[in-house]
Amino acid sequence: MPQAVHEKKDHDPLSSLRILLAQDLKRVDQIIDHNLDSSAPLIPTVGRHLIYAGGKRLRPLLTVASYRLFNQGGDGAVGLAAAVEFIHTATLLHDDVVDESKLRRGLLTANDIWGNQPSVLVGDFLFARSFQLMVESNNADVLKILANAAACISEGEILQLSLCHNLDVNVEDCLRVIEAKTATLFAAACQVGALMAHQTSYASALRDYGQNLGMAFQIVDDILDYCAHANHLGKDVGDDFKEGKITLPVILAYPHCQQEEKEFFERTLIDHHQTPSDFSRALEILHKRQGFTKAYDRAAAYSEKARQALESLPGHPIKDLLDGLIDYSLHRGC
């Protein structure tokens, strides 16, 4: 891994932001819990299994932070923050079915415990609940932004399916998947927070911040999947490799591989014939062919764009912490 990913920071802006916005996040959790209630007992059981399994709550945190930048009264963004978390959780439930995943955040996946059908249907329920919460905002622009984000995430999933089993994937297509599946919801979360605070002039800057933060965050996440000590972050190390996912570090390294190395990735990622020692070999090749370094450089470029987007915002402690999140997303790891 690039040396910069190993760097430690003296403080954790994510924890600081959570502490500062603790009351809002408590209210978000209450709304989530209330909206998981159903006469079908499997819905709250499956939903709570993933929602309360130790996720970062980064997307709803961005929503309430973007609101609190401008509005210290009321709780106008907490319902939308819950909607954003429902959208995210629904996509995770569906992703685990598509990927046939067994673990997420160190726990058995919902599809592994209850089966594919309940996981898909509960995911559908959470999508529906998210739209109910959006409507309650009584803001057509907010509804449009989050609805578009939900559609974009689904398109990203389909695009990813069309690109899998192909080691000659275009880098731009890979970035389009990251944008659709991750960055779009980061952007929407930030944008709707500002809109609920009636700050339309700053909403586009926060959208750009969220978009670029999401790109950097996911690229680093793809790097960390190969980090032997990243399980302290709640990641299931090596899952992408084991599931045959062709992520950005592989795409950037593959054209520079020797024939034997290309054949290795064809066997392990395309034919899905893996041995216990293959993960170590993949690490060796990706280091040698600079897949991690090149991916990290891309993440750093998006991080700089996120920082530039914040420059137009008024001075505020939350702005400083949002800036800190950029470094946190870039440097978190082993």
MARTI-495793 format. One record per residue: x, y, z of N, C-alpha, C, O in turn. Coordinates in steps of 0.001 Angstrom, whole numbers, padded with zeros to 6 digits, always signed. Atoms other than C-alpha are relative to their C-alpha. Layout:
N
XYZXYZXYZXYZ;...
This chain:
334
+000823-001181+000000+000000+000000+000000+000869+001247+000000+001985+001212+000519;-000768-001233-000033+001155+003589-000538+000274+000418+001437-000543+000195+002330;-000373-000395-001355+002970+005016+002463-001045+000929+000605-001321+000844+001801;+000935-000990-000531+000400+007825+002789-001219-000637+000625-001802-000072+001550;+001174+000657-000567-002396+005361+003494+000293-000492+001401-000626-000702+002193;-000378+000481-001324-000463+004204+006529+000108+001118+001032+000180+000854+002232;-000236-001100-000921-000108+007678+008014-001115+000104+001027-002279-000143+000711;+000955-000192-001074-001830+008338+011338-000255+001485+000191+000653+002298+000019;+000347-001370-000309-003642+011548+012188-000120+000152+001502-000437-000792+002225;+000022-000242-001436-003515+013182+015581-001417+000048+000557-001615-000095+001764;+001375-000046-000462-007282+013474+015739-000879-000659-001039-000463-000896-002173;+000942+000677+000879-010303+011852+014220-001182+000925-000241-002065+001020+000611;+001090-000932+000269-012616+014397+012564-001358-000683-000081-002382-000058+000193;+001269+000716+000046-015264+011720+012063-000590-000114+001403-001775+000153+001601;+000471+000092-001380-015511+011121+015814-000385+001372+000541-001384+001503+001249;+000298-001354-000464-015410+014866+016492-001324+000492-000556-002102+001132+000152;+001252-000420+000615-018243+015480+014053-001175-000746+000619-002240-000166+000833;+001053+000778-000654-020281+012681+015613-000323+000563+001383-001490+000632+001769;+000215-000562-001332-019796+014206+019070-000751+001326-000109-001701+001571+000634;+000628-001308+000176-020745+017685+017862-001470-000123-000403-002298+000693+000002;+001358+000174+000524-023894+016380+016148-000718-001177+000652-001620-001769+000059;+000530+001186-000678-024737+013684+018698-001510+000027+000142-002162-000998-000057;+001447-000083-000193-028260+014930+019369-000747-000228-001312-001782-000893-001336;+000615+000234+001306-029095+015019+015669+000074-001473-000378-000902-002040-000870;-000159+001406+000356-027704+011517+015163-000896-000892+000860-001402-001910+000389;+000921+000751-000861-029710+010257+018133-001412+000062-000562-002130-000938-000575;+001333-000165+000603-032847+011661+016506-000105-000801-001304-001147-001392-001589;-000002+000796+001237-031874+010045+013179-000225-001473+000323-001020-002145-000334;+000163+001405-000397-031558+006668+014912-001430-000289+000455-001969-001359+000170;+001387+000183-000441-034982+007136+016507-000941-000097-001199-001856-000920-001217;+000840+000033+001209-036527+007854+013103+000213-001306-000753-000740-001916-001237;-000294+001278+000658-034772+004850+011596-000723-001138+000710-001383-001960+000074;+000606+001085-000763-035972+002588+014389-001516+000001-000151-002136-001048-000321;+001459-000106+000139-039531+003880+014163-000454-000483-001376-001473-001163-001490;+000405+000347+001365-039643+003399+010387+000369-001418-000401+000043-001858-001504;-000225+001427+000233-038373-000162+010637-001159-000841+000529-001249-002031+000228;+001154+000731-000527-041569-001126+012476-000877-000505-001137-001109+000199-002120;+000853+000601+001032-043772-003438+010452-000762-001162+000602-000310-001787+001562;+000758+001172-000427-046450-006058+010909+000650-001291-000482+000296-002380-000029;-000783+001159+000453-044067-008380+009056+001278-000049+000816+002187+000735+000543;-001126-000016-000947-041545-009284+011798+001369-000110-000656+002359+000369-000104;-001295+000174+000633-038813-010191+009345+000609+001331-000447+001829+001450-000555;-000510-001291+000473-038538-006572+008167+000876+000677+001051+002028+000992+000750;-000897-000603-000995-037258-005053+011438+001173-000893+000372+002253-000395+000687;-001092+000915-000350-035189-008171+012127+001149+000109-000991+002303+000268-000594;-001029-000081+001036-033323-008066+008824+000568+001413-000074+001783+001594-000163;-000446-001380+000111-033187-004276+008675+000945+000395+001111+001992+000992+000858;-000845-000379-001143-031755-003826+012152+001311-000784+000017+002320-000297+000527;-001227+000813+000042-029232-006633+011572+001113+000755-000695+002259+000716-000246;-001024-000709+000757-027410-004481+009031+000157+001438+000476+001281+001915+000631;-000068-001415-000359-028298-000928+010101+000781+000213+001293+001519+001190+001425;-000676-000169-001289-027007-001470+013642+001207-000933+000147+001565-001333+001255;-001148+000916-000029-024039-003653+012690+001331+000740+000039+002367+000155-000275;-001263-000713-000179-021454-000929+013286+000454+000822-001181+001647+001100-001306;-000377-000856+001112-021541+001154+010111+000377+001398+000463+000075+001785+001592;-000509-001320-000371-019998+004626+010080-001093+001057+000080-000888+002089+000719;+001061-001004+000085-023301+006468+009451+000526+001279-000667+000094+002384-000338;-000646-001161+000594-021204+008741+007262-000969+000819-000846-000927+002049-000810;+000903-000720+000889-023938+009628+004773-001036+000829+000772-001201+002011+000468;+000896-000857-000791-026573+010739+007324+000746+001069+000783+000207+002150+001018;-000807-001000-000692-023785+012521+009206+000277+001190-000919+000219+002339-000481;-000220-001075+000964-022991+014516+006062-001266+000822-000208-001194+002035-000406;+001266-000716+000184-026681+015401+005715-000230+000992+001129-000498+002166+000876;+000264-000904-001120-027075+016840+009199+001119+001037+000147+000857+002163+000569;-001097-000969-000070-023616+018483+009073-000221+001129-000993-000004+002295-000663;+000253-001024+001017-024520+020304+005854-001148+000920+000395-001162+002099+000040;+001116-000804-000523-027735+021488+007500+000486+000904+001134+000173+002095+001152;-000441-000755-001177-026052+022594+010748+001060+001056-000335+001321+001940+000481;-000892-001067+000438-023505+024641+008823-000709+001347-000021-000086+002390+000173;+000753-001227+000222-026279+027181+008344-001168+000197+000965-001653+001317+001124;+001217-000074-000812-029113+026391+010756+000226-000724+001313+000403-001942+001333;-000237+000601-001308-028655+025803+014465-001295-000389+000710-001257-001022+001766;+001279+000317-000628-032354+025465+015240-000765-001060-000768-000501-001299-001946;+000849+000985+000657-034930+022777+014495+000737-001271-000350+001924-001426-000060;-000611+001271+000422-034303+019334+013100-000438-000337-001415-000845-001459-001715;+000522+000126+001360-035168+019880+009462+000680-001015-000878+000141-001367-001927;-000725+000926+000873-032590+017447+008097+000011-001429+000507+000467-002324-000205;-000173+001339-000562-032901+014435+010390-000828-001044-000742-000387-002182-000899;+000804+000948+000764-035719+012813+008430+000674-000387-001299+000647-001552-001696;-000712+000290+001248-033727+013109+005220+001266-000801+000262+001645-001649-000545;-001178+000790-000358-030632+011783+006961-000377-001468+000170+000364-002358-000248;+000483+001377-000133-032660+008685+007887-000313-000593-001369-000033-001765-001621;+000308+000470+001355-033860+008433+004280+001282-000393-000731+001323-001417-001412;-001288+000289+000636-030245+008566+003055+000566-001323+000519+001091-002124-000255;-000510+001251-000560-029277+005763+005453-000818-001201-000491-000262-002275-000723;+000826+001088+000534-032235+003650+004268+000395-000337-001439+000466-001510-001808;-000432+000251+001375-031150+004090+000644+001304-000785-000003+001453-001768-000728;-001299+000673-000073-027604+003085+001539-000150-001449+000454+000448-002350-000133;+000170+001358-000534-028718+000052+003566-000689-000907-001009-000326-002074-001152;+000685+000783+001024-031083-001100+000834+000974-000471-001073+000918-001619-001515;-000966+000396+001040-028242-001064-001697+000972-001055+000520+001398-001929-000235;-000895+001013-000563-026018-003058+000682-000674-001368+000030-000052-002379-000294;+000741+001264-000008-028704-005718+001109-000034-000605-001395+000191-001802-001567;+000060+000490+001375-029079-005986-002647+001385-000404-000504+001529-001414-001192;-001368+000322+000419-025294-005907-003220+000429-001373+000499+001025-002157-000239;-000438+001275-000585-024738-008833-000881-000664-001193-000690-000072-002267-000789;+000673+001066+000752-027295-010897-002795+000676-000185-001352+000986-001307-001752;-000621+000066+001322-025770-010033-006176+001400-000613+000087+001788-001429-000749;-001385+000461-000148-022234-010696-004912+000111-001343+000715+001200-001910+000812;+000013+001239-000782-023259-013786-002916+000958+000100+001188+001666-000854+001510;-000910-000245-001118-021382-012273+000035-000440-000765+001242-001631-000986+001463;+000258+000728-001239-021105-014163+003316+000199+000862+001243-000396+000606+002289;-000305-000850-001146-019750-011417+005578-000088+001457-000386+000249+001840-001507;-000055-001455+000124-020240-007694+006007+000201+000570+001389-000503+000198+002328;-000316-000610-001302-018768-005617+008828+000285-001048+001065-000036-000873+002240;-000385+001045-000933-017488-008805+010383-001116-000915+000426-000893-001806+001246;+001152+000825-000350-020959-010359+010629-000493-000741-001229-000218-000350-002364;+000651+000686+001119-022843-012873+008529-000972+000948-000683-001671+001713-000019;+000927-000852+000738-024785-011123+005788-001434-000478+000191-001679-001630+000550;+001408+000336-000134-028567-011032+005867-000396-001125-000946-001186-001997-000585;+000355+001037+000960-028765-013173+002744+000552-001361+000420-000033-002395+000098;-000554+001264-000471-026529-015800+004357-000835-000576+001146-000943-001793+001291;+000808+000448-001138-028766-015934+007459-001422-000331-000415-001935-001403-000093;+001432+000161+000294-032268-015493+006023-000292-000383-001448-001417-000757-001778;+000210+000350+001401-031767-016135+002316-000120+001224-000884-000292+002341-000395;+000018-001093+000968-031816-014031-000827-001341+000714-000081-001388+001943-000147;+001305-000630+000177-035551-013447-001081-000328+001007+001096-000716+002131+000775;+000260-001011-001036-036000-011780+002342+000927+001208-000108+000499+002338+000127;-000935-001117+000110-032880-009681+001773-000417+000974-001088-000399+002187-000880;+000440-000864+001093-034114-008371-001573-001275+000745+000382-001388+001946+000133;+001289-000618-000318-037626-007700-000279+000132+001037+001112-000522+002079+001066;-000224-001005-001051-036435-005934+002876+000724+001208-000587+000444+002346-000211;-000638-001112+000695-034147-003860+000678-001019+000849-000739-000942+002078-000708;+001070-000727+000686-037190-002924-001413-000829+000816+000995-001202+001956+000715;+000762-000701-001044-039066-002000+001788+000746+001253+000448+000136+002308+000620;-000781-001153-000446-036226+000297+002871+000029+001097-001057-000025+002281-000724;+000112-000999+001064-036224+002009-000518-001343+000727+000091-001397+001953-000002;+001323-000611-000089-039966+002588-000158-000099+000934+001201-000636+002036+001092;+000002-000835-001198-039551+003916+003383+000788+001294-000241+000394+002365+000221;-000804-001197+000259-036860+006297+002167-000802+001037-000776-000689+002234-000513;+000814-000939+000773-039279+007822-000331-001107+000610+000853-001449+001778+000666;+000972-000569-000920-041921+008242+002368+000618+001121+000820-000003+002163+001027;-000684-001032-000772-039386+010176+004429+000357+001209-000859+000307+002344-000386;-000273-001115+000903-038397+012262+001411-001232+000884-000185-001133+002111-000151;+001240-000740+000221-042019+013265+000812-000315+000887+001196-000825+001996+001041;+000282-000769-001214-042304+014419+004428+000808+001291+000065+000455+002196+000822;-000781-001236+000018-039644+017049+003702-000759+001139-000660-000445+002309-000441;+000831-000990+000698-042234+018839+001533+000855+000926-000868+000587+002122-000979;-000909-000775+000841-039444+019962-000782+000229-000783-001286+000890-001821-001285;-000056+000718+001275-039712+018971-004441+001440-000151-000499+001786-001172-001093;-001387+000088+000456-036040+019751-005154+000755-001110+000737+001533-001852+000137;-000634+001048-000806-034892+017496-002317-000447-001379-000476+000366-002291-000631;+000541+001280+000482-037173+014701-003502+000637-000385-001329+001001-001543-001532;-000591+000271+001310-035811+015012-007045+001450-000445+000130+001871-001391-000535;-001419+000318-000158-032175+014926-005904+000183-001412+000545+000982-002180+000010;-000161+001322-000602-032560+011843-003701-000580-001104-000882-000047-002213-000918;+000558+000996+000920-034790+010042-006216+000978-000283-001137+001171-001432-001534;-000998+000169+001055-032202+010651-008925+001197-000801+000514+001746-001637-000203;-001129+000731-000578-029478+009382-006590-000323-001481+000116+000516-002327-000191;+000398+001406-000134-031422+006176-005895+000030-000705-001349+000489-001843-001454;-000020+000586+001341-031868+005573-009623+001429-000180-000502+001749-001185-001138;-001395+000057+000447-028189+006312-010282+000745-001166+000647+001558-001825-000001;-000642+001120-000688-027080+003773-007667-000368-001319-000678+000488-002181-000877;+000440+001222+000683-029155+001083-009377+000681-000144-001362+001089-001239-001749;-000696+000028+001287-027661+002020-012741+001465-000408+000182+002026-001142-000632;-001387+000358-000277-024206+001741-011205+000170-001480+000246+001145-002085-000200;-000041+001446-000240-024949-001772-010003-000059-000773-001311+000683-001734-001516;+000162+000692+001287-026052-002806-013471+001244+000182-000862+001689-000755-001524;-001228-000245+000756-023018-001160-015078+001133-000869+000525+001923-001404-000253;-001044+000841-000581-020761-003012-012655-000157-001446-000449+000834-002118-000734;+000232+001364+000481-022385-006303-013650+000473-000171-001435+001032-001205-001801;-000377+000101+001421-021766-005553-017307+001516+000042-000189+002029-000392-001220;-001459-000126+000122-018072-004857-016611+000765-001123+000683+001968-001277+000474;-000707+001046-000720-017300-007813-014390+000490-001088-000960-000003-001211-002081;-000618+001040+000819-015216-010724-015710+000710+000575-001213+000798-000070-002258;-000707-000631+001109-013285-008279-017883+001191+000776+000561+001022+001837+001161;-001205-000641-000522-009707-007389-016998+000468+001172-000855+001385+001895-000468;-000339-001131+000860-009515-004897-019857-000993+001141+000179-001210+001930-000741;+000963-001054-000287-012066-002615-018226+000668+001363-000156+001797+001568+000291;-000465-001367+000138-011635+001031-019152-000018+000688+001365-000985+000546+002113;-000076-000683-001290-010524+003142-016166-001188+000943+000187-001752+001035+001277;+001117-000940-000096-013199+005715-016943-001305-000716+000336-002136-000179+001068;+001205+000762-000335-015893+003027-016805+000014-000410+001470-001019-000388+002139;-000112+000348-001418-014596+001898-013425-000346+001201+000875-001047+001058+001877;+000294-001210-000762-014752+005486-012158-001478+000362-000088-002043+000918+000854;+001452-000233+000122-018301+005767-013494-000766-000868+000988-001756-000421+001566;+000649+000879-000972-019269+002783-011335+000145+000574+001406-000821+000617+002169;-000241-000583-001325-017667+004382-008263-000859+001238+000196-001445+001438+001260;+000816-001211-000083-019411+007651-009009-001465-000344+000251-002114+000252+001110;+001418+000342-000109-022805+005997-009408-000320-000691+001315-001312-000362+001965;+000320+000821-001170-022612+003530-006528+000321+000673+001333-000310+000366+002344;-000425-000601-001266-020903+005706-003914-000096+001518-000004-000770+002102+000845;-000134-001455-000056-020193+009323-004817-001333+000726-000148-001534+001784+000448;+001284-000669+000230-023712+010162-005979-000783+000180+001290-001383+001234+001499;+000750-000124-001249-025253+009468-002575+000721+000928+000976+000065+001657+001721;-000746-000982-000798-022452+011369-000786-000393+001417-000429-000678+002276+000406;+000330-001323+000527-023185+014335-003056-001422+000406+000369-001657+001531+000810;+001405-000311-000299-026954+014140-002569-000193+000280+001487-000934+001189+001860;+000120-000191-001448-026593+013823+001221+000417+001408+000390-000267+002059+001180;-000471-001353-000315-024599+017060+001385-000916+001070-000594-001229+002064+000060;+000809-001004+000691-026739+018923-001119-001355+000209+000668-001788+001348+000845;+001341-000163-000575-030106+018207+000494+000061+000617+001389-000878+001297+001802;-000145-000647-001294-028800+019244+003912-000007+001513-000140-000676+002216+000617;-000034-001444+000243-028012+022700+002541-001349+000524-000468-001769+001604-000055;+001303-000446+000502-031341+022925+000722-001025+000086+001124-001852+000998+001142;+000941-000048-001123-033258+022114+003905+000296+001185+000920-000576+001622+001671;-000350-001213-000758-031397+025026+005527-000236+001259-000843+000122+002363-000434;+000343-001104+000913-032588+027208+002580+001246+000742-000486+001247+001963-000645;-001253-000576+000483-029031+027749+001383+000287-000502-001409+001235-001254-001637;-000146+000483+001377-029439+027197-002345+001320+000454-000621+001866-000236-001482;-001236-000517+000604-026369+029315-003144+001218-000844+000377+002218-000845-000340;-001116+000833-000433-024116+026916-001204-000226-001491-000300+000678-002308-000125;+000333+001415+000190-025868+023673-002139+000884-000659-001050+001269-001818-000895;-000812+000602+001068-023849+023130-005315+001429-000238+000470+002050-001226+000079;-001343+000195-000535-020545+023592-003472+000041-001236+000898+000996-002011+000849;+000056+001182-000864-021588+020993-000895-000217-001266-000815+000310-002325-000476;+000150+001150+000907-022728+018684-003684+001351-000404-000582+001687-001588-000613;-001318+000301+000579-019283+018962-005306+000945-000576+001056+001725-001485+000775;-000796+000543-001098-017621+018380-001945-000344-001471+000222+000549-002317+000270;+000423+001373-000247-019676+015229-001342+000359-000935-001135+000761-002077-000913;-000321+000825+001175-019143+013962-004869+001463-000424+000012+001777-001601-000165;-001430+000295+000039-015364+014198-004687+000466-000742+001242+001362-001582+001161;-000299+000764-001205-015197+012991-001090-000391-001462-000195+000354-002363+000189;+000463+001369+000240-017221+009925-002122+000914-000763-000942+001170-001950-000741;-000931+000654+000925-014884+009187-005016+001274-000406+000732+001736-001539+000600;-001232+000308-000731-011811+009399-002781-000232-001108+001020+000588-002016+001157;+000319+000972-001040-013476+007398-000011-000074-001413-000570+000479-002347+000011;+000178+001332+000569-014413+004490-002288+001284-000547-000604+001558-001743-000509;-001268+000467+000561-011071+004350-004075+000915-000512+001113+001542-001562+000972;-000800+000456-001132-009280+004127-000724-000587-001292+000570+000159-002182+000977;+000645+001225-000461-011833+001503+000339+000442-001196-000849+000685-002283-000324;-000433+001085+000884-010856-000567-002713+001456-000379+000272+001826-001548+000168;-001387+000299-000370-007191-000254-001724+000035-000786+001304+000758-001774+001431;-000016+000624-001328-007938-001206+001879-000509-001434-000010-000237-002188+000924;+000455+001386+000080-009625-004410+000765+001186-000965-000061+001056-002145+000265;-001200+000828+000081-006102-005694+000209+000931+000210+001188+002042-000319+001204;-000868-000306-001134-004751-004405+003536-000173-001042+001084-001285-001261+001566;+000064+001123-000941-003919-007202+005943-000495+000383+001377-000915-000483+002144;+000410-000420-001336-004782-005089+008992-001231+000905-000030-001554+001538+000975;+001126-000925+000114-007823-003193+007718-001252-000504+000685-002260+000201+000718;+001216+000494-000650-010248-005419+009611-000353+000784+001248-001475+000677+001743;+000367-000850-001127-010017-002982+012517-000901+001145-000437-001471+001835+000408;+000925-000991+000522-011983-000631+010247-001371-000594-000260-002263+000110-000732;+001274+000648+000279-014816-003134+009999-000068-000595-001389-001123-001069-001811;-000027+000572+001338-013729-004280+006547+000289-001495+000067+000978-001966+000971;-000285+001414+000137-013678-007908+005531+001114-000132-001042+000854-000144-002245;-001175-000114+000857-010163-008023+004105+000030-001106-001042-000170-002281-000733;-000135+000948+001091-009744-009675+000728-001297-000427-000649-001286-001258-001557;+001281+000419+000571-013445-009970-000048-000084+000288-001493-000568-000545-002260;+000088-000334+001422-013144-008167-003382+000759-001030-000833+000267-001490-001864;-000795+000995+000718-010396-010548-004482-000707-001354-000002-000822-001996-001047;+000652+001307-000102-012233-013646-003205-001258-000071-000852-001590-001130-001385;+001238-000019+000780-015435-012569-004970+000244+000287-001474-000698+000358-002263;-000326-000240+001404-013591-011877-008221-000317+001396-000485-000495+001608-001684;+000287-001375+000405-014269-008140-008191+001253+000636-000594+002354+000514-000057;-001110-000651+000680-012105-006186-010566-000082+001486+000332-000817+002236-000311;+000060-001363-000495-011490-002924-008736+001149+000837-000551+002011+000329-001268;-000929-000940+000629-009409+000136-009574+001473-000391+000143+002203-000277-000841;-001423+000382-000061-006031-001091-008208+000378-001067-001025+001459-001005-001611;-000263+001044+000991-006265-004173-010446-000032+000576-001410+000831+000271-002233;+000145-000575+001340-007448-002184-013473+001218+000845-000371+001672+000832-001515;-001159-000861+000274-004550+000258-013128+001295-000797-000113+002218-000379-000813;-001220+000808+000038-001957-002482-012601+000053-000935-001199+001129-001174-001746;+000055+001091+000977-003103-005040-015192+000729+000305-001315+001469-000553-001795;-000697-000251+001284-001854-003302-018391+001513-000062+000107+002191-000234-000906;-001456-000014-000193+001657-003215-016898+000536-001347+000495+001723-001483+000788;-000402+001326-000471+001709-006874-015845+000705-000790-001094+000431-000607-002280;-000579+000962+000926+003893-009496-017459-001040-001076-000292-002057-001165+000395;+000987+000974+000438+002122-012359-019206-000383-000961+001129-001558-001283+001302;+000291+000939-001104+002438-014712-016213-000906+000654+001034-001783+000000+001599;+000818-000721-000974+000923-012047-013956-001418+000199-000524-002383+000105+000235;+001328-000127+000594-001948-011449-016366-000753-001327+000081-001948-001362+000376;+000631+001324-000086-002620-015175-016464-000433-000310+001423-001451-000970+001634;+000384+000177-001400-002668-015189-012659-001347+000671+000278-002232+000060+000877;+001261-000709-000246-005433-012560-012567-001155-000604-000812-002300-000607-000361;+001041+000665+000787-007324-014331-015346-000488-001255+000719-001686-001536+000737;+000389+001214-000729-007279-017549-013308-000777+000329+001272-001797-000296+001563;+000587-000260-001319-008158-015982-009966-001263+000852-000065-002202+000613+000694;+001120-000933+000029-010584-013199-010960-001025-000312-001092-002214-000033-000934;+000935+000311+001090-012085-014391-014230-000504-001437+000123-001711-001672+000175;+000400+001402-000145-012061-018191-013916-000377-000343+001439-001031-001354+001699;+000324+000156-001429-012346-017849-010132+000532-001307+000574-000118-001955+001394;-000712+001154-000565-009910-020680-009441+001100+000547+000911+002131+001018+000431;-000922-000598-000959-008105-019598-006279+000525-001043+000980-000169-001989+001351;-000622+000824-001035-005711-021257-003860+000266+000892+001217+000231+002115+001090;-000215-000814-001203-004964-020131-000270+001132+001018-000118+001100+002048+000555;-001141-000909+000119-001708-018467-001338-000210+001109-001030+000632+001996-001170;+000187-000943+001109-003215-016466-004190-000168+001444+000458+000262+002363-000239;+000199-001365-000459-004194-013444-002127+001346+000699+000230+001519+001860-000139;-001342-000559-000211-000565-012898-001078+000681+000315-001328+001366+001328-001465;-000579-000224+001321+000495-013239-004694-000621+001232-000657+000080+002009-001305;+000670-001179+000557-002098-010649-005745+000573+001279+000609+000822+002257-000095;-000608-001150-000672-000713-008241-003149+001369+000321-000599+001688+001478-000873;-001352-000179+000537+002796-008773-004479-000037+000654-001370+000722+001583-001646;+000083-000541+001367+001792-008067-008070-000501+001440+000023+000039+002298-000675;+000578-001343-000033-000322-005017-007211+000983+001024+000558+000985+002179+000130;-001073-000879-000459+002559-003524-005253+001017+000231-001118+001391+001368-001406;-001055-000072+001006+005071-004313-007999-000422+000840-001198+000379+001603-001738;+000502-000712+001185+002902-002898-010794-000696+001308+000364-001362+001919-000472;+000429-001318-000481+001936+000149-008707-001515+000228-000093-001980+001356-000258;+001451-000148+000015-001779-000567-008704-000497+000822+001172-001383+001661+001012;+000416-000743-001185-002122+000762-005156+000408+001470-000098-000383+002366+000197;-000506-001377+000080+000027+003841-005751-000804+000823-001004-001161+001968-000730;+000751-000722+001027-001808+004804-008935-001437+000255+000438-001993+001316+000158;+001357-000195-000504-005199+004292-007314-000016+001086+001073-000904+001939+001101;-000078-001009-001053-004140+006339-004307+000176+001397-000580-000405+002355-000069;-000184-001301+000647-002991+009167-006586-001331+000534-000535-001593+001736-000483;+001336-000416+000457-006483+009223-008086-000835+000505+001178-001501+001536+001085;+000747-000402-001190-008019+009394-004619+000485+001362+000503-000324+002200+000901;-000559-001271-000464-005680+012245-003671-000472+001159-000878-000730+002253-000377;+000474-001048+000907-006737+014214-006753-001459+000360+000297-001825+001535+000296;+001395-000281-000363-010421+013839-005839-000074+000710+001356-000934+001567+001559;-000025-000655-001304-009585+014856-002264+000287+001492-000140-000311+002315+000553;-000326-001407+000214-008067+018088-003505-001203+000748-000572-001449+001898-000208;+001209-000621+000546-011223+018814-005511-001056+000204+001086-001763+001212+001090;+000936-000144-001112-013319+018207-002397+000391+001196+000866-000471+001963+001294;-000463-001122-000823-011180+020683-000455-000269+001334-000698-000661+002306-000052;+000273-001227+000753-011516+023289-003195-001482+000363+000054-001834+001542+000103;+001436-000261-000042-015296+022907-003109-000421+000643+001311-001397+001392+001347;+000335-000573-001307-015328+023840+000588+000397+001469+000122-000105+002171+001000;-000574-001334-000178-013472+027111+000027-001054+001105-000019-000882+002124+000649;+001007-001052+000114-016608+029089-000850-000958+000048+001191-001744+000988+001311;+000929+000053-001127-018438+028090+002340+000449+000927+001118+001647+001160+001282;-000380-000887-001106-018564+030442+005344+000759-000747+001089+000600-001956+001257;-000755+000611-001085-016227+029817+008253-000906-000550+001077-001876+000093+001478;+000846+000660-001004-017655+027401+010806+000764-001219+000510+001494-001844-000259;-000669+001216-000485-016371+024609+013088-000360-001250-000792+000478-002134-000970;+000404+001163+000798-018376+022117+011021+000740-000016-001327+001119-001080-001817;-000776-000054+001241-016655+023323+007872+001397-000559+000223+001912-001302-000612;-001340+000509-000306-013303+022611+009529+000001-001519+000129+000937-002184-000313;+000073+001449-000164-014431+019096+010431-000284-000694-001333+000213-001794-001579;+000220+000558+001338-015729+018480+006902+001317-000026-000784+001583-000960-001540;-001321-000003+000617-012283+019485+005693+000847-001138+000570+001579-001804-000162;-000738+001097-000623-010806+017035+008196-000432-001359-000503+000373-002289-000558;+000483+001278+000534-012992+014273+006787+000710-000376-001300+000838-001556-001627;-000715+000280+001240-011113+014619+003516+001284-000765+000307+001570-001789-000314;-001228+000692-000381-007828+013668+005172-000309-001350+000639+000402-002329+000413;+000388+001274-000615-009589+010999+007225-000292-001058-001057+000157-002198-000943;+000359+000953+001062-010991+009367+004083+001217-000449-000779+001281-001587-001245;-001184+000297+000815-007626+009511+002348+001027-000814+000770+001696-001668+000188;-001105+000576-000752-005356+008370+005169-000416-001108+000956+000446-001705+001600;+000399+001054-000920-007456+005914+007158+000584-001322-000484+000829-001497-001677;-000537+001291+000438-006119+002390+007145+000895-000607+001042+000783-000320+002233;-000831+000738-000934-003489+000190+008646+001186+000795+000497+001975+000292+001296;
